[in-house]
Amino acid sequence: MDNKIPQEWNDILLKDVTFIDLMKRRIYNVLIVANPYDAFMLEDDGRIDEKIYGEYVELGLRYPPTFKQVSTVEEAEEVLNTTNIDLVICMPGNADNDAFTVAHAVKERFPDMPCVVLTPFSHGITKRMQNEDLSIFDYVFCWLGNTNLILSIIKLIEDKMNVEHDIEEAGVQMILLVEDSIRFYSSILPNLYSYILAQSKRISTEALNRHAATLRMRGRPKVVLARTYEEAMAFYKKYHDNTLGVISDVRFPKDGKKDSEAGLKLLREMRQCDEYVPLILESAESDNRLKAEAEGFRFVDKNSKKMSLDLRRLMEEHMGFGDFIFRDPKTHEEVARISSLKELQDSIFKIPYDSMLYHISRNHVSRWLSARGIFPVSAFLKNVTWRKLQDVDAHRQIIFDAIVRYRHMKNLGVVAVFDRLKFDRYAHFARIGDGSLGGKGRGLAFLDNVIKTHPEFNSFAGVKVHIPKTVVLCTDFFDQFMEQNNLYQIALSDVGDEEILEHFLRAQLPDALAPDFLTFFEATKTPIAVRSSSLLEDAHYQPFAGIYSTYMIPYSEDRDRMLRLVAAAIKSVYASVFYKDSKAYMQATSNVIDQEKMAVILQAVVGKDYGDRFYPNISGVLRSINYYPVGEEKAEDGIANLALGLGKYIVDGGQTLRVSPYHPHQVLQTSELETALRETQTQFYALDMQHLDNDFKVDDGFNILKLKVKEAENDGSLHFISSTYDPYDQVIRDGVYEGGRKIISFSGVLQQGVFPLPEIMQMAMRYGEEAMKRPVEIEFACNVNADRTGDFNLLQIRPIVDSKQMLDEDVVGIADSECLLRSHHSLGHGVSDDVTDVVYVKYDDNFSAADNYRVAEDIERINRSFLGTDRNYVLVGPGRWGSSDSWLGVPVKWPHISAARIIVEIALKNYRIEPSQGTHFFQNLTSFGVGYFTIDENVGAGFFRKEILDALPAVEETPYVRYVRFTHPLRILMDGMKGEGVVLLS
């Protein structure tokens, strides 16, 4: 062997790397300018301090960065004048100023201060950015509430600060990302860093002890972001010998202007410099795949549902991440898998000749070692190229000898450290895992914080205000579950919901969770709600409300049965991420489904046990802004929808009692006898305590009972919430009396002061809105006891995201002759002038609701044709949109009408349904700035000139629905504070 190997490679001289000298330049003090909700999200849910601190401990550094959070420019200026700040992060801001305003103010006063802007990509912000000078900021990022983005920003800036030193000192590798789309690099960087940091944890297991392991993590690859051709080439030319790989978009600036083939030109130039460096092209234009692959570049489709998974796979395959997979060059089949340096040493002489030749001729071994931070061996082997030494066995020997020498030098071993927070039976809120709490979990933690900071919540004798006993299974378990059970392929396919659920139910959760769950069962001794809490759900700027499932599990003393039921519920919640409606919603909101991560909340169900059923006697949804004010009510007084039983009844659009917390004596539904009999609750939902079978269904209400109010009377649960109709005297009396129909009026708690419900609702709205700096929606549930004591449980808070568009015109003053339709009861605010299409239900004086299911199918199909385009439409029809009862209206779900800009409810002479509001459906309307109009021409409440539409030719027509298009855009005006809305013909 010695005769075949040149002397220069026989004498293996490996220069040891001192990892302690790497990553010396750090960001120590970060100033975050954010409103209190964003600040809380980072502090308590994102745990930015804790994440950074944990990483610094791992890396053996003594001084982790500190975060200072302020809410105003004035406070920021004071901090900057008195503290050495290394980085300013400006977040979305308050109602009266946004991130750019704040960032400009900071830059004006401190021009040399590194400054990063985070902004939600709303319609208004996107327009504004076209005229914004972004060059004064270090970076601009798209902010949708993902706290990992903050970590990525710090990493990116630190990498840029350290890349030159660390490459020269130790041969650290660089990954070059070339991308000018703010939205895209904001999405890809957290994924990229998550993957690289996970890899750095893996490579730390090569060390013998914990200290050595933490030091090794400093040798992870640096990520460098370039946004133009010239910037990318400058980085590459400077560090081409240490470039682990390049990930490039196709269309970005070259020579000062956008070039549709800049990425191709860039990678061609790089390939001429280095025949081995992995080059990955990513593009939203699928025809670029052929161009890329024709030149030997790898390709990732930005439109793919699993784009980040595809990118990870390519990085694993070509940049040396993950295990080293030796492949057969002809079939590309795996012939061996290597996960550690020792395994490579032990297997090097067993690898088939053809496979060995394939990999060493492409420098794969050197690249894999460099990705793992084994720089001395990597640097040595990089020079032992196939061109210089065309002998496979000689290569084997050199690799073997280099590894042995290195292992002797470093004395590497394996250390695995994993720690998980355990649920404390005395705590009422805890987390299991290290990932995110998700949207609902974050909201719960935020509510808990609001209650603690406002002790007046608990100033009422005999009344306790709190959140229910809760544990959150964080998002890292979702990732682990999906990957270990190999579920992505079936989950991202087009198979039916039932088949997806079946696969998920057969999969396995980690056994280690069982003891934690048992502790939680013992602490609660009540039924458990298993609720979705995804990253995007209830996010501050783009809430996904009511899209995923919530299952309820009856309480049982049989612990094994409880474990089986809870495990099945968790898996069913995970499955709901990939149901047809969820995927349609993702497409409608331009989100990539594999960016979605699901945390799961296990929470004590609020209520009482009535033998074979369980429910609270008050559930409610509270909104701090009311677009349907009645009488003395004002929009800012807010509105609550109250119901007997589980809150799912409200969310499903059931008949509820509508009341303003500031006007509890003014309840329209109970103001007249006939209205009270017709428009108050007659049914309610309860959990079936006898349903203990493991037969989970796609419908998360499979074990929810729909009962008559009379059943609650038998349970004795109507204290203070019911009135009784006396048929003899034709009056309604407050309280529960023998005989006579029971009216769910909540009179005891609203008008008689039995329980301070109005006062607590007022506090919840006031403090919630104050903390979030915007209108909020809050879910709650109460148990009011016969002795007037009780519990008020806050279940969820989410922002109502209002449009920032200015409305300069007086909507009321516009002449009727200019309008296609007018509503005096409109939900929504703002101006829209780019809609040309109208989809409307065909109806006449003899309209019947019997065909509403078929109407829903037609509208879902038409809506699908709008997805992926920039077009929207006006949707008009009789009855209540989104009702679960098809006799009350068209039973569509939000994804089926997601492209509608305005939704209109029409009351007919023979079909007049009370307008609906306050459900998850409406949260989505307000989130996307969609208007909701109600029109009742029978009482002069607006009008709809259907004859104009009937005279237009149809783009599409069915027996139930007609779709027409105007030659010019319609103009939509909504005054949310006055509740006035119009659609103008020109």
Secondary structure by P-SEA (a helix, b strand, c coil): ccccccccccbbbbbbbcccccccccccbbbbbccaaaaaaaccccaaaaaaaaaaaaacccccbbbbbbccaaaaaaaaacccccbbbbccccccccaaaaaaaaaaaccccbbbbbbcccaaaaaaaaacccccccbbbbbccccaaaaaaaaaaaaaacaaaaaaccbbbbbbbbbccaaaaaaaaaaaaaaaaaaaaaaacccccaaaaaaaaaacbbbbbbccaaaaaaaaaaccccccbbbbbcccccccccccaaaaaaaaaaaaaccccbbbbbcccccaaaaaaaabbbbbbccccaaaaaaaaaaaacccccccccccccccccccccccaaaaaaccccccaaaaaaaaaaaaaaaaaaaacccaaaaaaccccccccccaaaaaaaaaaaaaaaaaacbbbbbbbbbbbbbbccccccccccccccaaaaaaaaaaaaaaacccccccccccccccccccccaaaaaaaaaaacccccccccccaaaaaaaaaaccccccaaaaaaaaaaacccbbbbcccccccccccccccccbbbbbbbbbcaaaaaaaaaaaaaaaaaaaaccaaaaaaaaaaccccccbbbbbbbccccccccccbbbbcccccccccccccccccccccbbbbbbcccccccccccbbbbbbccccccccccccaaaaaccccccbbbbcccccccccccccccccccccaaaaaaaccccccbbbbccccccccccccccccccccccccccccccaaaaaaaaaaaaaaaaacccbbbbbbbbbcccccccccccccccccccccccccccccccccccccccccccbbbbbccccbbbbbbbcccccccaaaaaaaaaaaaaaaaccccbbbbbbbccccccccccccccccccccccccbbbbbbccccccccccccaaaaaaaaabbbbbbbbccccccccccccccccccccccccbbbbbbcbbbbbbbcccccbbbbbcc
